[in-house]
């Protein structure tokens, strides 16, 4: 954590009068899983066309200290499976992590498999606050029949699901807005948070938010130099960022980002959408969604 980064973040919070930040898109995982994720990004050059260095490649306690040093009041432990018989184990780990990390929003996940409803129900009953789904990595259609009961339970419980469903950084068979539109037509009460604002299908996912009141978006990696160089947010849609100011939440992708944490906040500030918008995105919207008080 550089002194310059820490100073900028502290001044950012002071300018906005924020008691802290809420980062809804952070990754804490079992060590061996996280190291495999880092190895994936180390080799991601051919996939994304450029290097993807991990800025915060530290041990778990160091990473926690770093986030807290930035003034992050609450964050997530976004775990996600890439194959069957993995999600329940990840949920057990995440439950333990949340129990020993009070500022972490208890996170759970799922995968299309016959026992998914059982472990999702158990996670809901034990206090899960948010679920994570990664359509690209999991390589499954969100409307897989094995998930019908899962989506029904989540819609009934009103729990947010943060879902990576856009086609960046590389398209998958089931990524893009249409599978999500099909899902929402079946379960219109779902509260979904579209990761990375649905990059690169920004316009289409904003259309989805206009169609369904439960659709939110997170700012993870958006508007940074890294994203803008290859998947720039369309200038013509800047007005809709303001329109959906109550449904956009700050996310960073910490620790797996190839730049400083402060740059993610700087990228939002330079949009010049005003202090009220920044306060909503970086704090107020998440405080309201997760009833943080």
TAWOUR-V319858 format. One line per field, one symbol per residue. ss: DSSP state (H for helix, E for strand, - for the rest). burial: 1 if it has 16 or more other ideal C-beta (glycine too) atoms within 10 Angstrom, else 0. A space follows every 50 residues. Layout:
# TAWOUR-V319858
ss = ???
burial = ???
This chain:
# TAWOUR-V319858
ss = --HHHHHHHHHHHHHH----EEE--E----HHHHHHHHHHHH--HHHH-- ---------HHHHHHHHHH--EEEEE----------HHHHHHHHHHHHH- ---EE-EEE------HHHHHHHHHH----EEEEEHHHH------HHHHHH HHHHHHH--EEEEE------------HHHHHHHHHH----EEEEHHHH-- -HHHHHHHHHH---EEEE------HHHH------HHHHHHHHH-HHHEE- ---E------HHHHHHHHH-----HHHHHHHHHHHHHHHH---
burial = 10001101100110010101111111111100110011001001000100 01011100000011011001111111111111000111011011101100 00011111111110011011001100011111111101010111011001 10011000111111111110010111101110110010011111111111 11011111100101111111111101100010100000011001101111 1111111111111111111010100011011111111011010
